[in-house]
Amino acid sequence: MKLRKIARMGTGDERLALAAPAPARGFTSRFRDVGGLRLHARVRDGSGGPAHVLLHGLAVSHRYLMPTAAALPGDVHVPDLPGFGLSARPRRVLDVGEHADVVAAWMDAAGLSSATLMGNSFGCQVAVEIAVRRPDLTAALVLVGPTVDPAAPTPAGQAFRWLRDVAYEDPRQARIIARDLRDAGIRRVYRTLRHSTRHAIAERLPLVAAPVLVLRGEHDRIAPPEWVAALTPDGNRGTVPLAAHNAMTTAGRSIAALAVSAASAGGVGYGG
């Protein structure tokens, strides 16, 4: 049987992803109290310039974003959303808007402003909400594999697409995802998924004033090309070769390069 050609994690990426709270490759763990919640973030201080804030998807954490984080220049911040990774668990599962408000408050507390917000999957929804509610915090948006496509608007529909996507993911992600699922718990994951399917990102994205670039992996079954095209009628989109939904894990250097190019060009320019 012919093996599929897929994007794969680089040497040392798994070790970097699982390193927290220990320092690794310039990243350290920082904890900050925001609204009664203790939030964790992996942070690397650069040499000035615009900051990058990376927002993770459903059921995961900062861990799987670290390959992209390490490839970015300057200041990089990768927070764990409330209830995920090493951040504290609120009793109530937060919806998209509530997650956005917490991240915005965390950015204020950390002294971050006018950052490039980079989201994957559910993190795209949170990033868009931050950009709408707090345009002062948002220099640009880079959305990778945005959810939720209205052609699969239910938790069951999204779960089915995830199962199809797994066949195109690097199996070496398994340990990272298992750690993340253990931290979050199935109940929180499912309830966050329900909130995700109720959020209409297509209605919110046109309200964003900042430049936007939307990317998807070539094999992404959760964010298909027709959905990404519908979100980006202006053509600011691109496709990452060989990657699937977790492109920020398996194609971190490509994602980082596209993000830097988009920021320097004012968000203009990737026909997909």
C-alpha atoms as an extended CHARMM CRD file, in Angstrom:
* protein
*
       272  EXT
         1         1  MET       CA              0.0000000000        0.0000000000        0.0000000000  PROA      1               0.0000000000
         2         2  LYS       CA              1.3480000000        3.4040000000       -0.9880000000  PROA      2               0.0000000000
         3         3  LEU       CA              2.0230000000        5.6700000000        1.9890000000  PROA      3               0.0000000000
         4         4  ARG       CA              0.3990000000        9.0920000000        1.9840000000  PROA      4               0.0000000000
         5         5  LYS       CA              2.7100000000       12.0680000000        1.7450000000  PROA      5               0.0000000000
         6         6  ILE       CA              1.9410000000       14.1980000000        4.7950000000  PROA      6               0.0000000000
         7         7  ALA       CA              3.5900000000       17.0160000000        6.7220000000  PROA      7               0.0000000000
         8         8  ARG       CA              5.5660000000       15.7960000000        9.7240000000  PROA      8               0.0000000000
         9         9  MET       CA              6.9030000000       17.3110000000       12.9190000000  PROA      9               0.0000000000
        10        10  GLY       CA             10.5240000000       18.3860000000       12.8850000000  PROA      10              0.0000000000
        11        11  THR       CA             13.3680000000       17.0050000000       14.9630000000  PROA      11              0.0000000000
        12        12  GLY       CA             12.9220000000       18.0430000000       18.5690000000  PROA      12              0.0000000000
        13        13  ASP       CA              9.3570000000       19.3720000000       18.1020000000  PROA      13              0.0000000000
        14        14  GLU       CA              7.7960000000       16.7830000000       20.4090000000  PROA      14              0.0000000000
        15        15  ARG       CA             10.3460000000       17.4980000000       23.1130000000  PROA      15              0.0000000000
        16        16  LEU       CA              9.6970000000       21.2370000000       22.7970000000  PROA      16              0.0000000000
        17        17  ALA       CA              5.9380000000       20.7080000000       22.9220000000  PROA      17              0.0000000000
        18        18  LEU       CA              6.1020000000       18.6770000000       26.1250000000  PROA      18              0.0000000000
        19        19  ALA       CA              8.7610000000       20.7660000000       27.8960000000  PROA      19              0.0000000000
        20        20  ALA       CA              6.5760000000       23.0980000000       30.0100000000  PROA      20              0.0000000000
        21        21  PRO       CA              6.9770000000       24.3040000000       32.6600000000  PROA      21              0.0000000000
        22        22  ALA       CA             10.7450000000       23.7790000000       32.1410000000  PROA      22              0.0000000000
        23        23  PRO       CA             12.5790000000       26.2640000000       29.8850000000  PROA      23              0.0000000000
        24        24  ALA       CA             13.2080000000       25.1360000000       26.2960000000  PROA      24              0.0000000000
        25        25  ARG       CA             14.6300000000       26.8850000000       23.2370000000  PROA      25              0.0000000000
        26        26  GLY       CA             14.1950000000       30.3250000000       24.7710000000  PROA      26              0.0000000000
        27        27  PHE       CA             10.6320000000       29.7100000000       25.9800000000  PROA      27              0.0000000000
        28        28  THR       CA              9.6800000000       29.8480000000       29.6570000000  PROA      28              0.0000000000
        29        29  SER       CA              6.4000000000       29.3290000000       31.4890000000  PROA      29              0.0000000000
        30        30  ARG       CA              4.7330000000       32.3610000000       33.0320000000  PROA      30              0.0000000000
        31        31  PHE       CA              1.6520000000       32.3330000000       35.2290000000  PROA      31              0.0000000000
        32        32  ARG       CA             -0.6180000000       35.3380000000       35.6480000000  PROA      32              0.0000000000
        33        33  ASP       CA             -3.8410000000       35.8200000000       37.6250000000  PROA      33              0.0000000000
        34        34  VAL       CA             -6.6300000000       37.2250000000       35.4530000000  PROA      34              0.0000000000
        35        35  GLY       CA            -10.1680000000       37.6210000000       36.7490000000  PROA      35              0.0000000000
        36        36  GLY       CA             -9.6250000000       35.0450000000       39.4610000000  PROA      36              0.0000000000
        37        37  LEU       CA             -8.0690000000       32.5120000000       37.0760000000  PROA      37              0.0000000000
        38        38  ARG       CA             -4.4030000000       31.5210000000       37.0250000000  PROA      38              0.0000000000
        39        39  LEU       CA             -3.4210000000       31.4320000000       33.3660000000  PROA      39              0.0000000000
        40        40  HSD       CA             -0.3140000000       29.8110000000       31.9410000000  PROA      40              0.0000000000
        41        41  ALA       CA              1.5850000000       30.9080000000       28.8510000000  PROA      41              0.0000000000
        42        42  ARG       CA              4.7860000000       29.9080000000       27.1180000000  PROA      42              0.0000000000
        43        43  VAL       CA              6.7220000000       33.0930000000       26.3770000000  PROA      43              0.0000000000
        44        44  ARG       CA              9.8720000000       33.9990000000       24.5000000000  PROA      44              0.0000000000
        45        45  ASP       CA             11.0640000000       37.5790000000       24.7380000000  PROA      45              0.0000000000
        46        46  GLY       CA             12.4740000000       38.7880000000       21.4550000000  PROA      46              0.0000000000
        47        47  SER       CA             14.2450000000       41.9580000000       20.4360000000  PROA      47              0.0000000000
        48        48  GLY       CA             11.1800000000       44.1550000000       20.2520000000  PROA      48              0.0000000000
        49        49  GLY       CA              8.8400000000       44.5840000000       17.3220000000  PROA      49              0.0000000000
        50        50  PRO       CA              5.2240000000       43.4040000000       17.1210000000  PROA      50              0.0000000000
        51        51  ALA       CA              4.3140000000       40.4950000000       19.3710000000  PROA      51              0.0000000000
        52        52  HSD       CA              2.7170000000       37.2540000000       18.2080000000  PROA      52              0.0000000000
        53        53  VAL       CA             -0.0290000000       35.6610000000       20.3040000000  PROA      53              0.0000000000
        54        54  LEU       CA             -0.9080000000       32.0740000000       19.3630000000  PROA      54              0.0000000000
        55        55  LEU       CA             -4.3080000000       30.6390000000       20.3350000000  PROA      55              0.0000000000
        56        56  HSD       CA             -4.8700000000       26.9040000000       20.4160000000  PROA      56              0.0000000000
        57        57  GLY       CA             -7.8130000000       24.8460000000       19.2770000000  PROA      57              0.0000000000
        58        58  LEU       CA            -10.3100000000       22.5670000000       20.9550000000  PROA      58              0.0000000000
        59        59  ALA       CA             -9.0890000000       19.8280000000       23.3300000000  PROA      59              0.0000000000
        60        60  VAL       CA             -5.4560000000       20.8830000000       23.0010000000  PROA      60              0.0000000000
        61        61  SER       CA             -3.1350000000       23.5240000000       24.4860000000  PROA      61              0.0000000000
        62        62  HSD       CA             -0.0050000000       25.5930000000       23.8870000000  PROA      62              0.0000000000
        63        63  ARG       CA              1.8920000000       22.3450000000       23.3270000000  PROA      63              0.0000000000
        64        64  TYR       CA              0.9410000000       21.6130000000       19.7380000000  PROA      64              0.0000000000
        65        65  LEU       CA              1.5150000000       25.2410000000       18.6940000000  PROA      65              0.0000000000
        66        66  MET       CA              5.1540000000       25.2620000000       19.7650000000  PROA      66              0.0000000000
        67        67  PRO       CA              6.6370000000       24.2730000000       16.3590000000  PROA      67              0.0000000000
        68        68  THR       CA              5.1150000000       27.4400000000       14.8710000000  PROA      68              0.0000000000
        69        69  ALA       CA              5.9610000000       29.5240000000       17.9420000000  PROA      69              0.0000000000
        70        70  ALA       CA              9.6340000000       28.5280000000       17.7470000000  PROA      70              0.0000000000
        71        71  ALA       CA              9.8020000000       29.5040000000       14.0700000000  PROA      71              0.0000000000
        72        72  LEU       CA              8.4300000000       33.0220000000       14.6120000000  PROA      72              0.0000000000
        73        73  PRO       CA             10.6800000000       36.0370000000       15.1890000000  PROA      73              0.0000000000
        74        74  GLY       CA             10.4900000000       38.4880000000       18.0860000000  PROA      74              0.0000000000
        75        75  ASP       CA              8.1890000000       38.2770000000       21.0970000000  PROA      75              0.0000000000
        76        76  VAL       CA              6.0060000000       35.1660000000       21.1000000000  PROA      76              0.0000000000
        77        77  HSD       CA              3.2540000000       34.3480000000       23.6020000000  PROA      77              0.0000000000
        78        78  VAL       CA              1.3380000000       31.0510000000       23.6360000000  PROA      78              0.0000000000
        79        79  PRO       CA             -1.3340000000       31.0510000000       26.3680000000  PROA      79              0.0000000000
        80        80  ASP       CA             -3.3990000000       28.1090000000       27.5270000000  PROA      80              0.0000000000
        81        81  LEU       CA             -7.0960000000       28.9780000000       27.4400000000  PROA      81              0.0000000000
        82        82  PRO       CA             -8.9570000000       28.5990000000       30.7590000000  PROA      82              0.0000000000
        83        83  GLY       CA             -9.3830000000       24.9070000000       31.5580000000  PROA      83              0.0000000000
        84        84  PHE       CA             -6.7620000000       23.7370000000       29.0740000000  PROA      84              0.0000000000
        85        85  GLY       CA             -3.0740000000       22.9050000000       29.3630000000  PROA      85              0.0000000000
        86        86  LEU       CA             -1.5490000000       24.3030000000       32.5370000000  PROA      86              0.0000000000
        87        87  SER       CA             -4.1470000000       27.0510000000       33.0700000000  PROA      87              0.0000000000
        88        88  ALA       CA             -6.6620000000       26.8450000000       35.9110000000  PROA      88              0.0000000000
        89        89  ARG       CA            -10.0480000000       25.2520000000       35.3170000000  PROA      89              0.0000000000
        90        90  PRO       CA            -13.0730000000       27.4950000000       35.7640000000  PROA      90              0.0000000000
        91        91  ARG       CA            -16.1030000000       25.6560000000       37.1190000000  PROA      91              0.0000000000
        92        92  ARG       CA            -18.2140000000       26.7180000000       34.1640000000  PROA      92              0.0000000000
        93        93  VAL       CA            -17.1130000000       25.9770000000       30.6040000000  PROA      93              0.0000000000
        94        94  LEU       CA            -16.6100000000       29.2720000000       28.7880000000  PROA      94              0.0000000000
        95        95  ASP       CA            -18.0610000000       30.0990000000       25.3980000000  PROA      95              0.0000000000
        96        96  VAL       CA            -16.1690000000       31.7600000000       22.5360000000  PROA      96              0.0000000000
        97        97  GLY       CA            -16.8460000000       35.3160000000       23.6430000000  PROA      97              0.0000000000
        98        98  GLU       CA            -15.9130000000       34.5950000000       27.2400000000  PROA      98              0.0000000000
        99        99  HSD       CA            -12.6350000000       33.0320000000       26.1320000000  PROA      99              0.0000000000
       100       100  ALA       CA            -11.9570000000       36.1470000000       24.0470000000  PROA      100             0.0000000000
       101       101  ASP       CA            -12.6190000000       38.4220000000       27.0310000000  PROA      101             0.0000000000
       102       102  VAL       CA            -10.2440000000       36.4060000000       29.2370000000  PROA      102             0.0000000000
       103       103  VAL       CA             -7.4620000000       36.4600000000       26.6390000000  PROA      103             0.0000000000
       104       104  ALA       CA             -7.9530000000       40.2040000000       26.1100000000  PROA      104             0.0000000000
       105       105  ALA       CA             -7.7030000000       40.7910000000       29.8740000000  PROA      105             0.0000000000
       106       106  TRP       CA             -4.5810000000       38.5960000000       29.9600000000  PROA      106             0.0000000000
       107       107  MET       CA             -3.0370000000       40.6410000000       27.1370000000  PROA      107             0.0000000000
       108       108  ASP       CA             -3.7890000000       43.8550000000       29.0370000000  PROA      108             0.0000000000
       109       109  ALA       CA             -2.1850000000       42.4520000000       32.1790000000  PROA      109             0.0000000000
       110       110  ALA       CA              0.8610000000       41.3220000000       30.2040000000  PROA      110             0.0000000000
       111       111  GLY       CA              1.2610000000       44.7300000000       28.5680000000  PROA      111             0.0000000000
       112       112  LEU       CA              0.5660000000       43.4010000000       25.0770000000  PROA      112             0.0000000000
       113       113  SER       CA             -1.0170000000       45.6090000000       22.4440000000  PROA      113             0.0000000000
       114       114  SER       CA             -1.3390000000       45.5950000000       18.6800000000  PROA      114             0.0000000000
       115       115  ALA       CA             -0.2320000000       41.9570000000       18.3910000000  PROA      115             0.0000000000
       116       116  THR       CA             -0.5500000000       39.5480000000       15.5040000000  PROA      116             0.0000000000
       117       117  LEU       CA             -3.1410000000       37.0310000000       16.6860000000  PROA      117             0.0000000000
       118       118  MET       CA             -2.6290000000       33.5570000000       15.2340000000  PROA      118             0.0000000000
       119       119  GLY       CA             -5.3210000000       30.9420000000       15.8440000000  PROA      119             0.0000000000
       120       120  ASN       CA             -5.8750000000       27.3710000000       14.8440000000  PROA      120             0.0000000000
       121       121  SER       CA             -9.3290000000       25.7780000000       14.7010000000  PROA      121             0.0000000000
       122       122  PHE       CA            -11.3510000000       26.9520000000       17.7500000000  PROA      122             0.0000000000
       123       123  GLY       CA             -8.5420000000       29.4220000000       18.4140000000  PROA      123             0.0000000000
       124       124  CYS       CA             -9.5260000000       31.1920000000       15.1720000000  PROA      124             0.0000000000
       125       125  GLN       CA            -12.9690000000       31.8680000000       16.6150000000  PROA      125             0.0000000000
       126       126  VAL       CA            -11.4520000000       33.2980000000       19.7910000000  PROA      126             0.0000000000
       127       127  ALA       CA             -9.0160000000       35.4320000000       17.7810000000  PROA      127             0.0000000000
       128       128  VAL       CA            -11.8210000000       36.8790000000       15.6440000000  PROA      128             0.0000000000
       129       129  GLU       CA            -13.8300000000       37.7590000000       18.7420000000  PROA      129             0.0000000000
       130       130  ILE       CA            -10.8320000000       39.5380000000       20.2670000000  PROA      130             0.0000000000
       131       131  ALA       CA            -10.3260000000       41.4850000000       17.0360000000  PROA      131             0.0000000000
       132       132  VAL       CA            -13.9850000000       42.5520000000       16.9760000000  PROA      132             0.0000000000
       133       133  ARG       CA            -14.2060000000       43.4360000000       20.6700000000  PROA      133             0.0000000000
       134       134  ARG       CA            -10.7070000000       44.8660000000       21.1340000000  PROA      134             0.0000000000
       135       135  PRO       CA             -9.3230000000       46.1880000000       17.8520000000  PROA      135             0.0000000000
       136       136  ASP       CA             -6.6370000000       48.0090000000       19.8510000000  PROA      136             0.0000000000
       137       137  LEU       CA             -5.0770000000       44.6330000000       20.6680000000  PROA      137             0.0000000000
       138       138  THR       CA             -5.0440000000       43.3690000000       17.0840000000  PROA      138             0.0000000000
       139       139  ALA       CA             -2.4780000000       44.3130000000       14.4390000000  PROA      139             0.0000000000
       140       140  ALA       CA             -3.3680000000       41.3790000000       12.1750000000  PROA      140             0.0000000000
       141       141  LEU       CA             -5.0970000000       38.0140000000       12.2020000000  PROA      141             0.0000000000
       142       142  VAL       CA             -3.6870000000       34.7500000000       10.8820000000  PROA      142             0.0000000000
       143       143  LEU       CA             -6.3740000000       32.0590000000       10.9710000000  PROA      143             0.0000000000
       144       144  VAL       CA             -5.2920000000       28.4730000000       10.3130000000  PROA      144             0.0000000000
       145       145  GLY       CA             -8.0350000000       25.9180000000        9.6960000000  PROA      145             0.0000000000
       146       146  PRO       CA            -10.9130000000       28.0710000000       11.0220000000  PROA      146             0.0000000000
       147       147  THR       CA            -14.0440000000       26.4680000000       12.4320000000  PROA      147             0.0000000000
       148       148  VAL       CA            -16.9940000000       25.9120000000       12.2370000000  PROA      148             0.0000000000
       149       149  ASP       CA            -17.9760000000       25.1910000000        8.6300000000  PROA      149             0.0000000000
       150       150  PRO       CA            -21.8100000000       25.4770000000        8.4960000000  PROA      150             0.0000000000
       151       151  ALA       CA            -21.8480000000       22.3980000000        6.2550000000  PROA      151             0.0000000000
       152       152  ALA       CA            -21.0320000000       20.3990000000        9.4190000000  PROA      152             0.0000000000
       153       153  PRO       CA            -22.7130000000       22.5050000000       12.1070000000  PROA      153             0.0000000000
       154       154  THR       CA            -23.0690000000       19.9480000000       14.9080000000  PROA      154             0.0000000000
       155       155  PRO       CA            -20.6720000000       18.3220000000       17.3760000000  PROA      155             0.0000000000
       156       156  ALA       CA            -21.2490000000       15.0080000000       15.6020000000  PROA      156             0.0000000000
       157       157  GLY       CA            -20.4810000000       16.5450000000       12.2150000000  PROA      157             0.0000000000
       158       158  GLN       CA            -17.2670000000       18.0910000000       13.5070000000  PROA      158             0.0000000000
       159       159  ALA       CA            -16.2350000000       14.8270000000       15.1970000000  PROA      159             0.0000000000
       160       160  PHE       CA            -16.7420000000       12.9290000000       11.9330000000  PROA      160             0.0000000000
       161       161  ARG       CA            -14.5520000000       15.4070000000       10.0840000000  PROA      161             0.0000000000
       162       162  TRP       CA            -11.8940000000       15.0980000000       12.7850000000  PROA      162             0.0000000000
       163       163  LEU       CA            -11.8460000000       11.3160000000       12.3060000000  PROA      163             0.0000000000
       164       164  ARG       CA            -11.2990000000       11.8090000000        8.5840000000  PROA      164             0.0000000000
       165       165  ASP       CA             -8.5340000000       14.3240000000        9.2640000000  PROA      165             0.0000000000
       166       166  VAL       CA             -6.5820000000       11.9720000000       11.5470000000  PROA      166             0.0000000000
       167       167  ALA       CA             -5.5230000000        9.8430000000        8.5880000000  PROA      167             0.0000000000
       168       168  TYR       CA             -3.4930000000       12.8050000000        7.2870000000  PROA      168             0.0000000000
       169       169  GLU       CA             -1.8750000000       13.8070000000       10.5970000000  PROA      169             0.0000000000
       170       170  ASP       CA              1.5940000000       12.8760000000       11.8280000000  PROA      170             0.0000000000
       171       171  PRO       CA              1.1080000000        9.9930000000       14.3430000000  PROA      171             0.0000000000
       172       172  ARG       CA              3.8700000000       11.4640000000       16.4990000000  PROA      172             0.0000000000
       173       173  GLN       CA              1.3630000000       14.0590000000       17.6970000000  PROA      173             0.0000000000
       174       174  ALA       CA             -0.3840000000       11.3650000000       19.7370000000  PROA      174             0.0000000000
       175       175  ARG       CA              1.5780000000       11.9040000000       22.9700000000  PROA      175             0.0000000000
       176       176  ILE       CA              1.0260000000       15.6540000000       22.8180000000  PROA      176             0.0000000000
       177       177  ILE       CA             -2.7230000000       15.3410000000       22.2300000000  PROA      177             0.0000000000
       178       178  ALA       CA             -3.0710000000       12.6610000000       24.9250000000  PROA      178             0.0000000000
       179       179  ARG       CA             -1.4570000000       15.0090000000       27.4630000000  PROA      179             0.0000000000
       180       180  ASP       CA             -3.7990000000       17.8080000000       26.4150000000  PROA      180             0.0000000000
       181       181  LEU       CA             -6.9170000000       15.6450000000       26.6560000000  PROA      181             0.0000000000
       182       182  ARG       CA             -5.8910000000       14.5120000000       30.1200000000  PROA      182             0.0000000000
       183       183  ASP       CA             -5.4960000000       18.1180000000       31.2520000000  PROA      183             0.0000000000
       184       184  ALA       CA             -8.8160000000       19.3440000000       29.8410000000  PROA      184             0.0000000000
       185       185  GLY       CA            -11.0790000000       16.3550000000       30.4260000000  PROA      185             0.0000000000
       186       186  ILE       CA            -13.7340000000       15.0250000000       28.0560000000  PROA      186             0.0000000000
       187       187  ARG       CA            -16.5840000000       17.0090000000       29.6620000000  PROA      187             0.0000000000
       188       188  ARG       CA            -14.8710000000       20.3530000000       29.0580000000  PROA      188             0.0000000000
       189       189  VAL       CA            -13.8770000000       19.3700000000       25.5320000000  PROA      189             0.0000000000
       190       190  TYR       CA            -17.4290000000       18.3780000000       24.5840000000  PROA      190             0.0000000000
       191       191  ARG       CA            -19.0600000000       21.4600000000       26.0890000000  PROA      191             0.0000000000
       192       192  THR       CA            -16.5110000000       23.7410000000       24.4390000000  PROA      192             0.0000000000
       193       193  LEU       CA            -17.2630000000       21.9990000000       21.1390000000  PROA      193             0.0000000000
       194       194  ARG       CA            -20.9630000000       22.7620000000       21.6080000000  PROA      194             0.0000000000
       195       195  HSD       CA            -20.1470000000       26.4320000000       22.2020000000  PROA      195             0.0000000000
       196       196  SER       CA            -17.9370000000       26.3870000000       19.1250000000  PROA      196             0.0000000000
       197       197  THR       CA            -20.7190000000       25.1450000000       16.8380000000  PROA      197             0.0000000000
       198       198  ARG       CA            -22.9910000000       27.9800000000       18.0320000000  PROA      198             0.0000000000
       199       199  HSD       CA            -20.5170000000       30.7070000000       17.1080000000  PROA      199             0.0000000000
       200       200  ALA       CA            -20.9840000000       32.1860000000       13.6210000000  PROA      200             0.0000000000
       201       201  ILE       CA            -17.4470000000       33.1740000000       12.6660000000  PROA      201             0.0000000000
       202       202  ALA       CA            -18.5690000000       34.0410000000        9.1150000000  PROA      202             0.0000000000
       203       203  GLU       CA            -20.8120000000       36.7770000000       10.5220000000  PROA      203             0.0000000000
       204       204  ARG       CA            -18.1120000000       38.1420000000       12.8290000000  PROA      204             0.0000000000
       205       205  LEU       CA            -15.1300000000       38.1440000000       10.4660000000  PROA      205             0.0000000000
       206       206  PRO       CA            -16.4110000000       41.0320000000        8.2690000000  PROA      206             0.0000000000
       207       207  LEU       CA            -16.4600000000       43.2060000000       11.4280000000  PROA      207             0.0000000000
       208       208  VAL       CA            -12.6810000000       42.8550000000       11.8440000000  PROA      208             0.0000000000
       209       209  ALA       CA            -10.7600000000       46.0100000000       10.9190000000  PROA      209             0.0000000000
       210       210  ALA       CA             -7.2800000000       44.4220000000       10.9930000000  PROA      210             0.0000000000
       211       211  PRO       CA             -5.7010000000       42.6250000000        8.0020000000  PROA      211             0.0000000000
       212       212  VAL       CA             -6.6510000000       38.9440000000        7.8550000000  PROA      212             0.0000000000
       213       213  LEU       CA             -4.9020000000       35.9560000000        6.2990000000  PROA      213             0.0000000000
       214       214  VAL       CA             -6.6970000000       32.5900000000        6.3020000000  PROA      214             0.0000000000
       215       215  LEU       CA             -4.6820000000       29.3960000000        5.8010000000  PROA      215             0.0000000000
       216       216  ARG       CA             -5.5520000000       25.7240000000        5.6210000000  PROA      216             0.0000000000
       217       217  GLY       CA             -3.5560000000       22.5520000000        5.2700000000  PROA      217             0.0000000000
       218       218  GLU       CA             -3.7960000000       20.8190000000        1.9120000000  PROA      218             0.0000000000
       219       219  HSD       CA             -5.3650000000       17.7490000000        3.5610000000  PROA      219             0.0000000000
       220       220  ASP       CA             -7.4930000000       19.5620000000        6.1740000000  PROA      220             0.0000000000
       221       221  ARG       CA            -10.8530000000       17.7490000000        6.4000000000  PROA      221             0.0000000000
       222       222  ILE       CA            -12.2470000000       20.0630000000        9.1010000000  PROA      222             0.0000000000
       223       223  ALA       CA            -11.7520000000       23.3070000000        7.1620000000  PROA      223             0.0000000000
       224       224  PRO       CA            -12.2970000000       22.3500000000        3.4890000000  PROA      224             0.0000000000
       225       225  PRO       CA            -11.2820000000       24.7070000000        0.6570000000  PROA      225             0.0000000000
       226       226  GLU       CA            -14.8230000000       25.8220000000       -0.1850000000  PROA      226             0.0000000000
       227       227  TRP       CA            -15.3640000000       26.9500000000        3.4220000000  PROA      227             0.0000000000
       228       228  VAL       CA            -12.1090000000       28.9200000000        3.4980000000  PROA      228             0.0000000000
       229       229  ALA       CA            -12.9790000000       30.4970000000        0.1320000000  PROA      229             0.0000000000
       230       230  ALA       CA            -16.3760000000       31.5770000000        1.4850000000  PROA      230             0.0000000000
       231       231  LEU       CA            -14.6790000000       33.2410000000        4.4550000000  PROA      231             0.0000000000
       232       232  THR       CA            -12.2080000000       35.1440000000        2.2580000000  PROA      232             0.0000000000
       233       233  PRO       CA            -13.9490000000       36.6630000000       -0.7680000000  PROA      233             0.0000000000
       234       234  ASP       CA            -11.0440000000       39.1510000000       -1.0290000000  PROA      234             0.0000000000
       235       235  GLY       CA             -8.6300000000       36.2870000000       -1.7100000000  PROA      235             0.0000000000
       236       236  ASN       CA             -6.4110000000       36.6640000000        1.3620000000  PROA      236             0.0000000000
       237       237  ARG       CA             -5.9510000000       32.9460000000        1.8330000000  PROA      237             0.0000000000
       238       238  GLY       CA             -3.3890000000       30.2420000000        1.2620000000  PROA      238             0.0000000000
       239       239  THR       CA             -2.8180000000       26.4980000000        1.3140000000  PROA      239             0.0000000000
       240       240  VAL       CA             -0.0050000000       24.7790000000        3.2180000000  PROA      240             0.0000000000
       241       241  PRO       CA              1.2600000000       21.7810000000        1.2130000000  PROA      241             0.0000000000
       242       242  LEU       CA              1.0020000000       18.2780000000        2.7650000000  PROA      242             0.0000000000
       243       243  ALA       CA             -0.4200000000       19.5730000000        6.0700000000  PROA      243             0.0000000000
       244       244  ALA       CA             -3.8020000000       18.6890000000        7.5760000000  PROA      244             0.0000000000
       245       245  HSD       CA             -5.8150000000       20.4660000000       10.2920000000  PROA      245             0.0000000000
       246       246  ASN       CA             -2.9200000000       20.6340000000       12.7570000000  PROA      246             0.0000000000
       247       247  ALA       CA             -0.7300000000       22.5280000000       10.3170000000  PROA      247             0.0000000000
       248       248  MET       CA              0.7280000000       24.6390000000       13.1210000000  PROA      248             0.0000000000
       249       249  THR       CA              2.2450000000       21.4330000000       14.5450000000  PROA      249             0.0000000000
       250       250  THR       CA              3.4710000000       19.7400000000       11.3890000000  PROA      250             0.0000000000
       251       251  ALA       CA              4.2570000000       22.7630000000        9.1960000000  PROA      251             0.0000000000
       252       252  GLY       CA              5.3310000000       25.3390000000       11.7340000000  PROA      252             0.0000000000
       253       253  ARG       CA              8.0610000000       26.9140000000        9.6180000000  PROA      253             0.0000000000
       254       254  SER       CA              5.7370000000       27.3610000000        6.6460000000  PROA      254             0.0000000000
       255       255  ILE       CA              2.9970000000       28.8980000000        8.8020000000  PROA      255             0.0000000000
       256       256  ALA       CA              5.4810000000       31.2440000000       10.4740000000  PROA      256             0.0000000000
       257       257  ALA       CA              6.9190000000       32.3660000000        7.1420000000  PROA      257             0.0000000000
       258       258  LEU       CA              3.4590000000       33.1100000000        5.7410000000  PROA      258             0.0000000000
       259       259  ALA       CA              2.4770000000       34.9980000000        8.9070000000  PROA      259             0.0000000000
       260       260  VAL       CA              5.5860000000       37.1880000000        8.7910000000  PROA      260             0.0000000000
       261       261  SER       CA              5.0920000000       37.8970000000        5.0810000000  PROA      261             0.0000000000
       262       262  ALA       CA              1.4250000000       38.7640000000        5.6200000000  PROA      262             0.0000000000
       263       263  ALA       CA              2.2520000000       41.1520000000        8.4600000000  PROA      263             0.0000000000
       264       264  SER       CA              4.9500000000       42.9440000000        6.4640000000  PROA      264             0.0000000000
       265       265  ALA       CA              2.6320000000       43.2170000000        3.4450000000  PROA      265             0.0000000000
       266       266  GLY       CA             -0.3130000000       44.4990000000        5.4500000000  PROA      266             0.0000000000
       267       267  GLY       CA             -2.2240000000       41.2630000000        5.0910000000  PROA      267             0.0000000000
       268       268  VAL       CA             -2.2520000000       41.3490000000        1.3030000000  PROA      268             0.0000000000
       269       269  GLY       CA             -1.8350000000       38.5610000000       -0.8450000000  PROA      269             0.0000000000
       270       270  TYR       CA             -2.1950000000       34.8320000000       -1.0060000000  PROA      270             0.0000000000
       271       271  GLY       CA             -4.5070000000       33.3790000000       -3.6110000000  PROA      271             0.0000000000
       272       272  GLY       CA             -5.3220000000       29.8100000000       -2.6280000000  PROA      272             0.0000000000
